[in-house]
């Protein structure tokens, strides 16, 4: 993943979490901090899967990091919903 610094990752986490919430149907009531946490965790998961499972080069720049973080965040939201027992 690109070296964006802590503030860059926070911004990407917020945007990725919001995008994931847009793409995954239903409503999550987790607020801004929860959205950011989902986005950052999604970024870690997306980056790990991209590099280690799919054997690809690291994402380049903000856009690549945002795409990977959004995909990872969507996966995190699906797992959270499965653990909660569906959409409540």
Beta strands, then each sheet from edge to edge (+ up, - down):
end
